[in-house]
Every structure is written in structure tokens, then in C-alpha cells.
Amino acid sequence: MTMMRAIAIAWLVAACGHSSPPPKAVPPPPAPVDAAAAPVAAKVGVALDVTPADAEVLIDGVSHGEAGKLAPVIELKPGLYTLVIEHAGYTSYRVEFSVADKVESFSVHLEPAKH
């Protein structure tokens, strides 16, 4: 009869719903972001090496300042541009160039203007 009593108690516990609900799944915390491993968009634009360093740089008629004070790469969207480098007392430099998927580089040495 002891066996019957154990079966009856087990049946009553199951029938009364005293069992605990299963635990809810908790998503794991997000992995930390490693800035060094994150993909970096490649820069495209123009890099300039200009003499004299205080010559003014214009791209499509917009001044970007003195050549020697510019960032190593002037970022530009892909497209066609006109670069003008000018300085009082020197012959200006003008070139049309296109930017696609890389940095275009120019080394410019302005010549003194002939009188």
C-alpha cells in the first residue's frame, strides 16, 4: 500500500499544478564592440604635397585653406573635380581630376611668375 500511496501523492502534485514553470530564456548580453576590429570605410579624396606650403588650395572654387595646414587627405565623394593652387607672385596650378575608389595624389611646385 505504500507504493500506491506514493503514486497517489505524485498524481495529486502533478494534477494540482504545483510544478514550477520553466525559466524564461534570457538573451546573452551583446558582445563588446572592438573599434579596432570594426570595418573602417576607406578614405577617398585627394592628397597634396605643395610648395610653397602657404599656397591656397581650391577645389571646385571652394577654398580649403593653406596647403601646409591641410589634413593628409582631403576627403571627397566620388566624382570629377577641379583643383586650383595659387599664391601671389607664383604661376597658378590647375588640373581636373576624378575620384573613384582611392586617394588621388598630387605633388605641386609652384613656379615664380615671370614678369
C-alpha positions as CSV (number, residue, x, y, z in Angstrom):
1,M,0.0,0.0,0.0
2,T,2.9,2.3,0.5
3,M,3.7,2.2,-3.2
4,M,0.0,3.1,-4.0
5,R,0.2,6.0,-1.6
6,A,3.4,7.4,-3.3
7,I,1.8,7.1,-6.7
8,A,-1.3,8.9,-5.5
9,I,0.7,11.7,-4.0
10,A,2.7,12.1,-7.2
11,W,-0.5,12.2,-9.2
12,L,-2.0,14.8,-6.9
13,V,1.0,17.1,-7.1
14,A,1.0,16.8,-10.9
15,A,-2.8,17.4,-11.1
16,C,-2.8,20.4,-8.8
17,G,-0.1,22.2,-10.9
18,H,2.4,22.8,-8.1
19,S,5.2,22.4,-10.5
20,S,7.3,25.5,-11.4
21,P,7.0,27.0,-14.9
22,P,10.1,26.6,-16.9
23,P,12.5,29.6,-16.7
24,K,12.3,32.2,-19.4
25,A,15.2,32.3,-21.8
26,V,17.3,35.4,-21.3
27,P,19.3,36.6,-24.3
28,P,23.0,36.9,-23.7
29,P,24.4,40.4,-23.3
30,P,25.7,41.9,-26.5
31,A,29.4,41.3,-27.2
32,P,31.6,44.3,-26.6
33,V,32.4,46.3,-29.8
34,D,36.1,46.3,-30.7
35,A,36.7,49.5,-32.5
36,A,40.0,48.2,-33.9
37,A,38.2,45.2,-35.5
38,A,35.3,47.2,-36.8
39,P,35.4,47.8,-40.6
40,V,36.6,51.3,-41.5
41,A,35.4,52.9,-44.6
42,A,38.3,53.6,-46.9
43,K,39.1,57.2,-47.4
44,V,38.8,58.6,-50.9
45,G,39.8,62.0,-52.0
46,V,43.0,63.9,-52.7
47,A,46.4,64.1,-51.0
48,L,48.6,67.1,-51.8
49,D,52.3,68.0,-51.4
50,V,52.5,71.7,-52.3
51,T,55.4,74.1,-52.4
52,P,55.2,76.9,-51.2
53,A,53.2,75.5,-48.2
54,D,51.2,78.7,-47.7
55,A,49.7,78.4,-51.2
56,E,45.9,78.4,-51.2
57,V,44.1,75.2,-52.3
58,L,40.7,75.5,-54.0
59,I,38.6,72.5,-55.1
60,D,35.7,73.4,-57.4
61,G,36.2,77.0,-56.4
62,V,35.9,76.4,-52.7
63,S,38.9,77.4,-50.6
64,H,40.3,74.7,-48.3
65,G,43.0,76.9,-46.9
66,E,46.8,76.8,-47.0
67,A,48.3,73.6,-48.3
68,G,50.6,73.2,-45.4
69,K,47.7,73.3,-42.9
70,L,45.5,70.7,-44.6
71,A,44.8,67.2,-43.5
72,P,46.9,64.5,-45.2
73,V,43.8,63.5,-47.2
74,I,41.0,65.9,-48.2
75,E,38.0,63.5,-48.3
76,L,35.8,63.9,-51.4
77,K,32.9,61.9,-52.7
78,P,33.5,60.1,-56.0
79,G,33.2,62.4,-58.9
80,L,35.0,65.0,-61.1
81,Y,36.8,67.9,-59.5
82,T,38.9,71.0,-60.5
83,L,41.9,71.6,-58.3
84,V,43.5,75.1,-58.3
85,I,46.6,76.0,-56.2
86,E,47.5,79.7,-56.2
87,H,49.9,82.1,-54.4
88,A,50.6,85.7,-55.0
89,G,53.8,86.0,-57.1
90,Y,53.6,82.5,-58.5
91,T,52.0,80.9,-61.5
92,S,48.8,79.1,-60.6
93,Y,48.4,75.4,-61.0
94,R,45.1,74.0,-62.3
95,V,44.1,70.4,-63.0
96,E,40.9,68.4,-63.4
97,F,40.8,65.0,-61.7
98,S,38.4,62.3,-60.8
99,V,37.9,60.5,-57.5
100,A,36.7,56.9,-57.7
101,D,37.8,54.4,-55.1
102,K,41.2,55.6,-53.9
103,V,43.1,58.7,-52.9
104,E,44.5,60.8,-55.8
105,S,47.9,62.3,-55.1
106,F,49.4,65.5,-56.5
107,S,52.9,66.9,-55.9
108,V,52.9,70.6,-57.0
109,H,55.8,73.0,-57.0
110,L,54.6,76.5,-58.0
111,E,57.0,78.4,-60.2
112,P,57.6,82.1,-59.6
113,A,55.6,84.3,-62.0
114,K,57.6,85.8,-64.9
115,H,57.3,89.5,-65.3
